[in-house]
Amino acid sequence: MNAPCLLDSFHKVVQERPGVVAVVDGDLELSYAQLDAWVNRIAALLVEQGATSGTRVAFAGSRGAPAVATMLAVVALGATYVPLDSEYPARRLAHMVADSGATVVLHTGDRPVFDTTARLVPVPPWHISDPAPPPAPLLTQCQAELPVYLIYTSGSTGLPKGVAVPHSSCDNMVEWQRTHSVRPDLRTAQYAPLNFDVCFQEILGTLCGGGTLVVVPERLRRDPISLLDWLAVNRIERLFLPCVALHMLTVAGTAVPSLTGLRLAEINVAGEQLVCTPAIREFFTSLPDCRLNNHYGQSESAMVTVHTLTGPSQEWPALAPIGRPLPGCEVLIDPSDPGDPDIGELLVTGAPLSAGYLNQPELSAERYITVGVTPQGHTRAFRTGDLVRADGDVLQYLSRVDHEVKIRGVRVNPVEVDACLLAYPGIVEAVCVAVEITEGSRQLRAAVTVEPELPTLDTAAVHRALAEHLPIQSLPQSVTILPALPRTPSGKIDRAAVTHLLTRPAGVPR
């Protein structure tokens, strides 16, 4: 059975709970009726700007109530929402707008600084004294293939690649989140950045269930001890975090006298392998009524599987499984060894699947493949690049098939960094690798060779040049000049050897 349209779910909540608080953003507190009025006002403005079903509308700004209202307004018109995180480099944002074909960029604050031919329009602010406009011209019905949002993820060419996620995927995820959580109306923190697809799970999974979305102040996202206080003061019941953020939060939890002020009932993590550290075990021992869910998915397929850790936290496995597929999702394993069918690359099909990469037909054909008719009747699947093992009907993540990694919960392709390094004058060869710093903490480091006649390489200038193109998660912490890059017998760059070289303690001969 198909999941209900997320717009229908949202408007059902508006009708049934108009006075309930929907969004809290600092001093701004909006009920569902007020949020709906703001959504209609923005939608009316977009209609004046020519936005219709199938067009793409970008939002430039920071996390907050305007981003939430704009996203709902765009989707209500049947247009596609393109988030532009204000922390991204201007050149990257300019590429995203141009590649997406967005005709309008709604923005908060000052006029965006990136170059674009799209119309730049300020988001109309919320004013309680304004008369409520008529309802926005909503879709008569949700079309399964109609994209809800277009999100950009790391690419191997030096430029990000766009993925349009349709209603079939979003509606399925939202309905599952509404029914899977301990309650559909949980008071939920909005923590994820705009260009991290978990933010849609936070926002839509909350507002379509009648909960309250509370925007986390940006400064607290990197201050776990202060975040703990904020969670208590704001009576937060549900959190969505990258695994590394959970690790930091639980370590902070060991430094405070007590966690009794917290009302957390559910924490959901994603982004990389969940390692159940001693700090995590102690945190959940102190909060026995709070459950931990390990989510798994990609930008190309949103939510795919989940595993809920049960029982005493001291007995949880060190490496948490990624679990079982959501309703409407089917997973397949492409075995590495035909003699061992339970280990191989994970393929995803069914409801979570997106249409492919925008404007990249060759890459789409490589990753979105045709398969024989599956047990659930599907013939198209996405190659995740993740190596998994099936233990009965439970999946265990093993590693990546390719070189992509997660840095602070965000998927990063080191080959994209390679491409940007090679564009820098004087660099001949370049390789970027991920190194483990401590348990649950990973960073990027790069090695390069330079032209023989180059007297020196200003690595600080290299770093500044990379920052013009790459988000902060993709920036290598160091750039090391080597006389030559190590090679495999076949002549390829030996990434394992490079990683070994770059992780040697200072003073140890290379």
GIDA-V786515 format. One record per helix or strand of 2 or more residues. SS is the DSSP state (@ for helix, = for strand). FROM is the first residue (numbers start at 1). LEN is the number of residues. If there is no record, write none. Layout:
BEGIN
ss=<SS SS>
from=<FROM FROM>
len=<LEN LEN>
END
This chain:
BEGIN
ss=<@ = = @ = @ = @ = = = = @ = @ = @ @ = @ = @ = = @ = = = @ = = = = = @ = = @ @ = @>
from=<6 21 28 32 56 65 80 90 104 119 147 161 167 187 198 212 218 224 238 243 266 278 291 302 313 323 329 343 361 368 380 394 405 410 414 427 441 459 472 479 495>
len=<11 5 4 17 6 12 6 11 4 4 7 6 14 4 10 4 5 10 5 11 5 9 8 8 3 3 7 8 7 3 12 7 3 3 9 12 10 9 3 3 8>
END
